[in-house]
Amino acid sequence: MSLGTILIIILILLLIGGLPVFPHSRSWGYGPSGILGVVLVVILILVLLGRI
């Protein structure tokens, strides 16, 4: 597996973990998953362009 594939897997797991479905994180809103989503999109674009 390449570095890009490992990064995508880790970011997807972080995105799932950032969703506000747990009782302690309901007041956070969608902030954490929104930030991780932006990071995921940037990493995907870099992988598709061959930069990573």
Backbone hydrogen bonds, N-H to C=O, Kabsch-Sander energy under -0.5 kcal/mol:
donor,donor_aa,acceptor,acceptor_aa,energy
6,I,2,S,-1.9
7,L,3,L,-2.4
8,I,4,G,-2.2
9,I,5,T,-2.2
10,I,6,I,-2.4
11,L,7,L,-2.6
12,I,8,I,-2.3
13,L,9,I,-2.1
14,L,10,I,-2.2
15,L,11,L,-2.2
16,I,12,I,-2.2
17,G,13,L,-2.3
18,G,14,L,-1.5
19,L,16,I,-1.1
21,V,19,L,-2.1
25,S,22,F,-1.3
26,R,23,P,-0.8
28,W,25,S,-1.1
29,G,26,R,-0.8
31,G,28,W,-0.8
33,S,18,G,-0.6
34,G,30,Y,-2.2
35,I,31,G,-2.4
36,L,32,P,-2.2
37,G,33,S,-2.0
38,V,34,G,-1.9
39,V,35,I,-2.1
40,L,36,L,-2.5
41,V,37,G,-2.3
42,V,38,V,-2.3
43,I,39,V,-2.5
44,L,40,L,-2.6
45,I,41,V,-2.3
46,L,42,V,-2.3
47,V,43,I,-2.5
48,L,44,L,-2.6
49,L,45,I,-2.0
50,G,46,L,-0.6
50,G,47,V,-0.9
51,R,46,L,-2.5
52,I,46,L,-0.8
